[in-house]
Amino acid sequence: MEKMILEYQQEMSAGKLTARELVSFFLNRINQLDAKTINAVIELNPQAEEIAAALDKERKAGKVRGALHGIPVLIKDNIDTHDKMQTTSGSLALEGNIARRDAFIVRQLRRAGALILGKTNLSEWANFRGRRSVSGWSSRGGLTRNPYALDRSACGSSSGSGAAAAANFCAAAVGTETDGSIICPAQTNGVVGIKPTLGLLSRSGIIPLAHSQDTAGPMARTVADAAILLGAMTGVDERDSATKRGVKRALKDYTKFLQADGLRGARIGVARNMCGSDPRILKLLEQSVDLMKKLGAEVMDADVPNFNKFGASELDALHYEFKADLNQYLAASNARYKTMAEIIKFNEENRARVMPYFGQEHMLAAQETKGLSDAAYRKALAKNHLLTRQKGIDAALKKHRLDALITPSGGPAWLIDLANGDAINWDAESTSPAAVAGYPHITVPMGYIFGLPVGLSFFSTAWQEPTLIKLAYAFEQASQARVPPKFLKTAKF
């Protein structure tokens, strides 16, 4: 049975449940279901029950750290943990890598009393190795499947985190995003995903793709659980200068914005030019708009300028940053390979195991870049920020005096195709403007097409997590759209 974090917390406070019992419940569920169906969990924490017992002892002594005390959480396998678990980004090249220290967000979670139950599978190297990739597949972890239909994609790159949260393998999960890697697997697996403002959460101790866009974020079955997890991870980190921008903006508690009447008086813009053309998705969108109007929101059309004008420059910037950032991470790690060039060589020498379905074109392109001082990189990054911020999202918000913009997060999960790679079957765009701008974005379940989830996206300008949580929560509570998965072999038509 699915329960929310505060429900578990209430049961533990009342003496009806212990952290150790809760860990046992999730471990049993993972052992019974995951390997046979989803393959979302790449590694379990061998110390989980020991840690749970210690947290129970703390509670018995009167020390309760907060809402996450004793709550089992799964995190993506590109987030460092200084324990007995590996951090590999799903790559066999990093097999055996034990991090020298916890990632800052992991340290924050442990301080809050959260129990790191294990690591989740992902699209290898955060889905930035080859051009014809298969979302949810990694050479170390294999293929993660969608719990709503096992022949469908779990999207990526936080595939395992989204699928695990949906399948009730944990109370909540943590993913990471560069562009779409929280939002897509969250919406495709029928859960809530929050991609925060760049700098709200520290990036240190997370295997990087690109520092101008990378961020961790919560993935959970409800907005309330995602909000609890988000607040626990915030904080200024001396190893990540971007977090200094959040000194007066980051909060430890976002639950105060869980307001059922949060849409009353809100001004919401529908980014029509990003919504795509699928009539089934558009029908769900219109139903959502009608509901928001009934809840007191003023909803109007508000196209986002230039939403599709920066694709090439975004890719250029990612290639530059991928090489520079990964080399910096590897050089300071316990990994046996210390440069991207060595990873590329390993992949080639182990092609049968590492690249049976697709190659490493993105890594090869990144390796050819000249460094972050190159004029071409600086030009691409400046273009990206101009078109997504002041001439993009901010322009739409200002023109219509909006609190937030909405668009469908995506569409129903596509069939897994190892031979040809991802075959995304929708033309809506939800992730890139906010991802490239470094702005916050939340997806909430909106409805289903043939039993496959479709999400609704709320996004706005920087540091507007409180507003987005308020709007998303009000919509979630009124729509009650989410239906738990049934692990069907294929979708029912």
ABEGO torsion letter per residue (X at the ends): XBBBAAAAAAAAAAGABBAAAAAAAAAAAAAAAAAAAAGABABBBAAAAAAAAAAAAAAAAGBBAEAABGBBBBBBAABBBBBABBBAGGBAAABGBBBABBBAAAAAAAAAGBBBAEBBBBBBGGGAABABBBBGBBAAAEBBBBAABAABBAEOAAAAAAAAAAAGABABBBBBBABGAAAAAAAAAGBBBBBBBBGABBABGBBBABAAABBBBBBBABAAAAAAAAAAABEBBAABAAAAAAAAABBABAAAABBAAAABGBBBBBBAAAAEABAAAAAAAAAAAAAAAAAGBBBBBBBBBGAAAAAAAAAAAAAAAAAAAAAAAAAABABABABAAAAAAAAAAAAAAABAABBAAAAAAAAABAEAABAAAAAAAAAAAAAABAABAAAAAAAAGBABBBBBAEBBBBBBBAAAEBBBABABBAAAAAAAAGBBBBBBBAEBBGGBBBBBBBBBBBGAAAAAAAAAAAAAAAAGABBBBAGBABBBX
